[in-house]
Amino acid sequence: MKLLATIKTKATAKALELKSWASKKAQEWRLCERMTPLWGKVKALWVRIGQKLRPRERFKQTKAYTKLQSMTPFRRRMTIMLCGVFLLLGLIFGFNQLKNLMIKHFIAGKGAPPAAVSTMVLATSEWQPQLSSVGNIRAFRGVELSTEIGGLVQAVPIKSGMDVNEGNLLIKLNDASDVAQLNSLKAMSDLAKIINERDRQQLAIQAISKNVFDTSKADAKSKQAQVDQQIALVAKKNLKAPFSGRVGIVMINPGQYVNPGDKLVTLQTLDPIFVDFNLPQSNAEQIQVGQEITVTTDAFKDVIFAGKITAVSPKVDINTRNIQIEAQLANPDKKILPGMFANVNVKLGGPVQLLTLPQTAVTYNPYGSTVFIAKPTGKKDKQGNLTLEAQQVFVTTGSTRGDQVAILKGVDEGVTVVTSGQLKLKNGTPLIVNNKVQPANSPDPKPQE
């Protein structure tokens, strides 16, 4: 019986401690009015239990008491101890369950915690529709020059990187013997012409036959043909510029022997200049000869070169399904060189007004693209400011430009859109707006060094 009294005392102390803690928490959580009826019921139940435990006679009349008395002293003490332990464990378990229940109720009443985000007001901006591609710079005219015949280099009147005009002598081979042969053939040709002229005069007076005149005439033509052939041979030993342009690195020196077909020097026309690029076959309807393009290169990042499309290939590459396009650029300063890599933008009509957002504001999913808008709740916070909550909206995106993406459908101009921090949002999440740091939103971003 003393053990039961001890258990009762401890249980009473725990109950009072539970009451004190619950009253304190209820007062903090403003739930006192809900806890009062519950505590009244618990108190009444405890009083009834206490009333039943007070009279020892009632307990002695129970079957449990009779059974306890029939046990040995050791077994009786063990049974009473186990009952006390189970009762204590039950009170502890009930206390923890009640505490968890009240904490969950408090958290549910407070709602979702607010999330810090940055926002911007959706507005229109001027957008130039264009197609982008990469291309290669190609000379307007370019060739690796060589000679048709071999020989010893006699003179090299050009220097590396020199601008030359059409017909200028670039490399001269030793042609002394060929020139001597040419002079000999010219003398023979002149003699044949004189003889033919004399025969023509004699034929006029019937001094010779027509057969003799025809023979001398054919001989004169043959001698002149030999002269022309030798002139062509001499010309082959004088390498001249077939068009105006700039020569490359000259690595030929006088006295060097060259073989037929050896590449001696390169010649490139740099103004104007071509750029070759490809576009998908889906853009075939949008591409026309005469369209304006702009070109930028890695060598001159701040310079934009303007040009026009001069030709569109009449076939589509069966491997890539792309169309090859040629455009011509003005290059008066001769900055861009053949073989350079180029970024090409083809303009499609005039500028248009489009709604734009930073690309980081759009969440791309397999089921569609979405953005979060900051929607007013109509309530005010402690400072008197209107509170905002997140609302997810599906949008249709268009083309991209730098850090921006065009929004075609889904939101209207003037709506406040979340630009960063949207990964932790869901519908109804309270928002705390902090626009001290905004995501990149430049139509023409530059790399930072």
C-alpha positions in Angstrom: 0.0 0.0 0.0 2.9 2.3 0.7 4.1 1.7 -2.8 0.7 2.6 -4.2 0.7 5.8 -2.2 4.2 6.7 -3.5 3.1 6.1 -7.1 0.0 8.2 -6.4 2.2 11.0 -5.0 4.6 10.9 -8.0 1.7 10.7 -10.4 0.1 13.7 -8.7 3.4 15.7 -8.9 3.7 14.8 -12.6 0.1 15.8 -13.2 0.7 19.1 -11.5 3.9 19.6 -13.5 1.9 18.8 -16.7 -0.8 21.2 -15.7 1.7 24.0 -15.0 3.5 23.4 -18.3 0.3 23.2 -20.3 -1.1 26.3 -18.7 2.1 28.2 -19.4 2.2 27.0 -23.0 -1.5 27.6 -23.5 -1.1 31.1 -22.3 1.8 31.7 -24.7 -0.1 30.1 -27.6 -3.3 31.9 -26.7 -5.1 28.5 -26.2 -6.1 28.9 -22.5 -9.7 29.0 -23.3 -9.4 25.6 -25.1 -7.3 24.0 -22.3 -9.6 25.0 -19.4 -12.5 22.6 -20.3 -9.9 19.8 -21.0 -8.2 20.3 -17.7 -11.5 20.3 -15.9 -12.3 16.9 -17.3 -8.8 15.6 -16.5 -9.1 16.9 -12.9 -12.6 15.4 -12.4 -11.3 12.0 -13.7 -8.4 12.2 -11.3 -10.6 13.1 -8.4 -12.8 10.0 -9.1 -9.7 7.9 -9.3 -8.5 9.3 -6.0 -11.8 8.8 -4.4 -11.7 5.1 -5.4 -8.2 4.7 -4.1 -8.7 6.3 -0.7 -10.8 3.7 1.1 -8.6 0.8 1.8 -11.6 -1.3 2.7 -12.8 -1.1 -0.9 -9.5 -2.2 -2.2 -9.3 -5.0 0.3 -12.7 -6.3 -0.9 -11.5 -6.5 -4.5 -10.3 -9.8 -6.2 -7.0 -8.1 -7.0 -6.2 -7.6 -3.3 -7.2 -11.2 -2.6 -5.0 -12.5 -5.4 -2.1 -10.3 -4.1 -2.5 -11.7 -0.6 -2.4 -15.2 -1.9 1.0 -14.6 -3.5 4.3 -15.0 -1.8 5.9 -11.7 -0.4 8.5 -11.6 -3.1 6.1 -12.2 -6.0 3.7 -9.6 -4.5 6.4 -6.9 -4.4 7.4 -7.7 -7.9 3.8 -7.4 -9.1 3.3 -4.1 -7.4 6.6 -2.7 -8.7 5.8 -3.7 -12.3 2.3 -2.1 -12.1 3.9 1.1 -10.8 6.5 1.0 -13.7 3.8 0.5 -16.3 1.7 3.3 -14.8 4.7 5.7 -14.8 5.6 4.8 -18.4 2.0 5.4 -19.5 2.0 8.8 -17.9 5.3 9.7 -19.6 4.0 8.5 -23.0 0.7 10.4 -22.6 2.6 13.6 -21.6 4.8 13.4 -24.8 1.9 12.7 -27.0 0.0 15.7 -25.6 3.1 17.9 -26.0 3.5 16.8 -29.7 -0.2 17.4 -30.4 -0.1 20.9 -29.0 3.1 21.8 -31.0 1.6 20.5 -34.2 -1.5 22.5 -33.5 0.6 25.7 -32.9 2.6 25.2 -36.1 -0.5 24.5 -38.2 -2.1 27.7 -36.9 1.0 29.7 -37.8 1.0 28.5 -41.5 4.0 28.2 -43.8 7.1 30.2 -43.0 7.7 33.2 -45.4 10.3 32.9 -48.1 12.7 35.7 -49.2 12.7 36.3 -52.9 13.5 39.0 -55.4 10.8 40.4 -57.8 10.4 42.6 -60.8 7.4 44.2 -62.6 6.9 42.5 -66.0 7.2 45.1 -68.8 7.7 45.2 -72.5 11.0 45.9 -74.2 12.0 46.4 -77.9 13.1 43.1 -79.4 14.8 42.6 -82.7 13.7 39.2 -84.2 16.7 37.4 -85.5 18.3 34.1 -86.2 21.7 33.2 -84.7 24.4 31.0 -86.1 28.1 30.5 -86.2 30.1 30.8 -89.4 33.6 31.0 -91.0 35.2 34.0 -92.7 36.2 33.4 -96.3 38.1 35.7 -98.6 36.3 37.4 -101.5 39.0 35.9 -103.7 41.8 33.7 -102.4 44.3 31.4 -104.0 47.6 29.6 -103.3 49.8 30.7 -106.3 52.2 28.3 -108.1 53.9 28.1 -111.5 53.2 25.8 -114.3 56.8 25.1 -115.0 59.9 24.8 -112.9 62.9 27.0 -112.8 65.4 29.0 -110.8 64.0 32.0 -108.9 65.6 35.2 -110.3 63.7 37.9 -108.3 61.1 38.3 -105.7 59.9 41.9 -105.9 57.2 41.5 -103.1 57.3 41.5 -99.3 55.2 39.6 -96.8 51.8 41.2 -96.2 52.1 43.6 -99.1 49.0 44.8 -100.9 49.3 44.3 -104.7 47.2 45.2 -107.7 46.1 42.9 -110.5 49.0 42.2 -112.9 51.8 43.1 -110.5 54.8 40.9 -110.8 55.2 38.6 -107.7 57.9 36.1 -108.5 60.3 36.0 -111.6 62.0 32.9 -112.7 65.2 32.8 -114.8 64.0 33.1 -118.4 67.1 34.2 -120.2 67.2 31.2 -122.6 63.5 31.5 -123.2 63.8 35.2 -124.1 66.7 34.5 -126.5 64.6 31.8 -128.1 61.7 34.2 -128.4 63.9 36.8 -130.1 65.1 34.2 -132.6 61.5 33.2 -133.4 60.5 36.8 -133.7 63.3 37.3 -136.3 62.1 34.3 -138.3 58.5 35.5 -138.0 59.5 38.9 -139.4 61.4 37.3 -142.3 58.4 35.1 -143.1 56.1 38.1 -143.1 58.4 40.0 -145.5 58.6 37.0 -147.9 54.8 36.7 -147.7 54.3 40.4 -148.5 56.8 40.1 -151.5 55.0 37.1 -152.8 51.7 38.9 -152.5 53.1 41.7 -154.8 54.5 39.2 -157.3 51.2 37.4 -157.4 49.5 40.6 -158.2 51.5 40.8 -161.5 51.3 37.0 -162.1 55.0 36.6 -161.5 54.5 33.6 -159.2 51.8 31.0 -158.8 49.1 31.1 -156.2 50.6 27.9 -154.7 53.8 29.7 -153.9 52.0 32.6 -152.2 49.8 30.3 -150.1 52.9 28.4 -148.9 54.7 31.7 -147.8 51.5 32.9 -146.1 51.1 29.6 -144.1 54.8 29.8 -143.2 54.4 33.3 -141.9 51.4 32.3 -139.7 53.4 29.3 -138.4 56.3 31.4 -137.4 54.0 33.9 -135.6 52.3 31.0 -133.8 55.8 29.9 -132.6 56.4 33.4 -131.4 53.1 33.4 -129.5 53.9 30.1 -127.9 57.3 31.3 -126.8 55.7 34.5 -125.4 53.4 32.3 -123.3 56.3 30.2 -122.1 58.2 33.3 -121.0 55.0 34.6 -119.3 54.8 31.4 -117.3 58.2 32.2 -115.7 56.8 35.6 -114.5 54.2 34.9 -111.7 51.8 37.9 -111.7 48.8 38.7 -109.4 45.6 37.4 -111.0 43.6 39.9 -108.9 44.1 42.7 -106.4 44.7 41.6 -102.8 47.2 41.0 -100.0 50.0 38.5 -100.2 50.8 36.2 -97.4 54.2 35.2 -95.9 56.8 35.1 -98.6 59.2 32.2 -98.1 60.8 32.1 -101.6 64.2 33.5 -102.1 66.3 34.3 -105.2 68.4 31.4 -106.3 65.9 28.8 -105.1 64.7 26.2 -107.5 61.0 25.5 -107.7 59.2 22.6 -109.2 55.9 22.9 -111.2 52.9 23.1 -108.9 54.8 24.1 -105.8 52.8 26.6 -103.6 54.8 29.7 -103.6 52.7 32.5 -102.0 49.1 33.1 -101.0 47.0 36.0 -102.3 43.7 37.0 -100.5 41.2 39.8 -101.3 40.0 41.1 -97.9 37.6 43.9 -98.9 34.9 42.9 -99.3 34.9 39.5 -97.6 32.5 36.6 -97.2 31.1 34.7 -94.2 29.6 31.2 -94.7 27.2 29.9 -92.1 24.4 27.3 -91.8 20.8 27.5 -90.6 18.2 24.7 -90.0 15.9 23.8 -92.8 13.0 25.0 -90.6 14.1 28.5 -91.2 14.2 28.2 -95.0 11.1 30.4 -95.4 12.6 33.2 -93.3 15.9 33.4 -95.3 16.1 35.6 -98.4 18.9 37.1 -100.5 19.5 40.7 -99.4 18.6 40.3 -95.7 20.8 42.3 -93.4 23.1 40.5 -91.0 25.5 41.5 -88.2 28.7 39.7 -87.4 31.0 39.7 -84.4 34.3 37.9 -83.9 36.3 36.9 -80.8 39.2 39.0 -82.1 37.2 42.2 -82.1 34.5 41.7 -79.5 33.3 45.4 -79.4 33.1 45.8 -83.2 29.9 44.8 -85.1 30.3 44.2 -88.9 27.3 44.7 -91.1 26.6 42.9 -94.3 23.9 41.2 -96.5 23.1 37.7 -97.6 24.3 37.2 -101.2 23.4 33.6 -101.8 21.4 30.7 -100.4 22.3 27.2 -101.3 19.7 25.5 -103.5 20.0 22.2 -101.5 19.8 21.0 -97.9 22.6 19.0 -96.5 21.2 15.4 -96.1 23.4 14.8 -93.0 22.7 17.9 -91.0 19.5 19.1 -92.6 21.0 22.6 -92.7 21.1 25.2 -95.4 24.4 26.8 -96.3 24.2 30.6 -96.7 26.8 33.1 -98.0 26.9 36.7 -96.9 29.1 39.6 -97.9 30.7 42.1 -95.5 32.4 45.4 -96.0 35.9 45.2 -94.5 37.6 48.5 -95.4 40.0 48.3 -92.4 40.8 44.7 -93.3 40.4 43.7 -89.6 38.7 40.4 -90.2 40.7 37.7 -91.9 39.8 34.5 -93.8 39.4 31.5 -91.5 38.2 33.4 -88.5 35.3 32.1 -86.4 32.2 34.4 -86.5 28.9 34.9 -84.6 26.2 35.7 -87.2 22.8 37.3 -86.5 20.2 37.5 -89.3 17.7 40.2 -88.8 14.0 39.2 -89.4 12.0 42.4 -90.1 11.7 45.4 -87.8 11.8 45.6 -84.0 8.8 44.4 -82.0 7.6 44.9 -78.4 7.7 41.7 -76.3 7.3 40.9 -72.6 10.7 39.8 -71.3 12.0 38.2 -68.1 15.4 37.0 -66.8 15.8 33.4 -67.8 16.4 32.5 -64.1 12.7 33.5 -63.4 11.4 30.7 -65.5 11.2 27.1 -64.3 11.4 24.6 -67.1 9.6 21.3 -66.5 8.6 18.4 -68.8 4.9 19.4 -68.4 5.5 23.1 -69.2 7.3 26.2 -68.2 6.1 28.1 -65.1 6.8 31.3 -63.2 5.7 32.5 -59.7 3.9 35.8 -59.4 3.7 37.8 -56.1 -0.1 38.1 -55.5 -1.4 40.5 -52.8 -3.4 38.7 -50.1 -5.4 41.8 -48.9 -3.9 41.5 -45.4 -1.4 43.7 -43.7 1.6 42.8 -41.5 2.7 44.4 -38.2 4.3 47.3 -40.1 1.1 48.0 -42.0 2.4 46.7 -45.4 0.3 44.5 -47.7 1.4 40.9 -47.5 2.2 38.9 -50.6 1.9 35.2 -51.4 3.3 33.1 -54.3 1.1 31.8 -57.1 2.4 29.5 -59.8 1.4 30.3 -63.4 2.1 28.4 -66.6 3.7 30.5 -69.4 4.7 30.1 -73.0 8.2 31.2 -73.7 9.7 32.5 -77.0 13.2 33.1 -78.2 16.0 34.1 -75.9 18.4 37.1 -76.1 21.4 37.2 -73.7 20.0 36.8 -70.2 16.4 37.4 -71.3 13.6 35.2 -72.5 10.4 36.4 -74.3 7.1 35.5 -72.6 4.3 35.0 -75.2 1.4 33.8 -73.1 0.5 33.2 -69.5 1.1 36.6 -67.7 0.2 40.2 -68.5 2.2 43.4 -68.4 2.5 45.0 -64.9 2.4 41.7 -63.0 5.0 41.3 -60.3 7.1 38.2 -61.0 9.5 36.3 -58.7 12.9 36.4 -60.4 15.0 34.4 -57.8 14.3 32.1 -54.9 11.4 30.4 -56.6 12.8 26.8 -56.0 11.5 26.9 -52.4 8.1 28.2 -53.3 4.7 26.6 -53.7 1.2 28.1 -54.0 0.3 30.2 -51.0 3.8 30.6 -49.6 4.1 34.0 -47.9 6.8 36.2 -49.5 9.4 38.6 -48.2 10.6 40.8 -51.0 14.3 41.7 -51.1 15.4 43.4 -54.3 18.9 44.4 -53.2 20.4 41.8 -55.5 18.7 41.0 -58.9 19.6 38.3 -61.4 21.4 39.1 -64.6 18.9 40.7 -67.1 21.0 42.0 -69.9 20.1 41.6 -73.6 23.8 41.6 -74.6 25.9 40.3 -71.6 29.6 40.7 -71.6 32.0 38.1 -70.0 33.5 39.4 -66.7 37.2 39.2 -66.3 
